[in-house]
Amino acid sequence: MEVLVQELHNLPPLQIVNMLKCMKNISMHSNTLEALDKAHLIEELCEFLDLRDSPFFSDIQNQVLNALFNLCRINKTRQEIAALAGLVPHLQRFVRVSNPLKQFALPLLCEMAHAGRVCRDILWQCDALSSYLALLSDAYWQVNALEAIFVWLSDDLARIGTTLSSPKQVETLMQTFITAKSTNFEAIVTSLQKLLAICPAISAGIAKPAFMSKLCEKIGEVTDVKEKAMVRLNLVRILSSVVESVGAESRKEIVDGFGVRELVEELAMDSAVLVKGEAQKLRSVI
């Protein structure tokens, strides 16, 4: 297999396309992936994406990205190999130009944030954080992008936190929450809660009237809705992160301006034990 992979570049263009189709088809079977990996297929495939002027390039990149998707999906080690081989800028290109291959590029790009520090360093060099932030306006991919941002932030708080706490990016995060569709809302709340909990600078920046109004509105909507206890808990935790991150004067404005005290008093008697406990802790702060 390794010899065959190494000879790919020496074939005529049309034969390259045919061989790549074979490799793609082979990669669809999970019991072949280890052998393909050991043959250094990932590195070879990434090289083909650099050959923009080659004949049949459209067909080549189609087969290559499909095969890379099969090889690297949910495998952190192979994602790191692909990142080191230069895949990240190509994934960003497919996403940026809305190429039909975007459906394969996006999952890989988002998963790479989970793949380890080496991968995340490459993502940083490629400004992939901007790619993730841009995806927050895409209802179909915003959940994946926000979770990728959180994972990256938790590993590199100083660098990622500094970027995310800028006014522009705080506004992006705020709008993601405010405009979230009902189908994505719970997942967005979960990731946002974790993100705000570890970065007080973002929590303080997001304490804007539009955000606080929507947050308190959403808490009111799910109060005492039995099946929404986890959403309620995460919303209260977001409220706690925001309230605790601001100074005394801003805290008073939030509490008085958005009926926070009344909300917290009601939540302190919630039927869900964790919600009640979180509200009681918040009550002692306000």
Secondary structure, DSSP 8 states (H G I E B T S, - for coil): -HHHHHTGGGS-HHHHHHHHHHHHHHHTSGGGHHHHHHTTHHHHHHHHTT-TTSTTHHHHHHHHHHHHHHHHTT-HHHHHHHHHTTHHHHHHHHHHTT-TTHHHHHHHHHHGGGS-HHHHHHHHHTTHHHHHHHHTT-TTTHHHHHHHHHHHHHH-HHHHHHHHTSHHHHHHHHHHHHT--HHHHHHHHHHHHHHHHH-HHHHHHT--HHHHHHHHHHHHHHTT-GGGHHHHHHHHHHHHHHHHHS-HHHHHHHHHHTTHHHHHHHHTT-SSHHHHHHHHHHHHH-
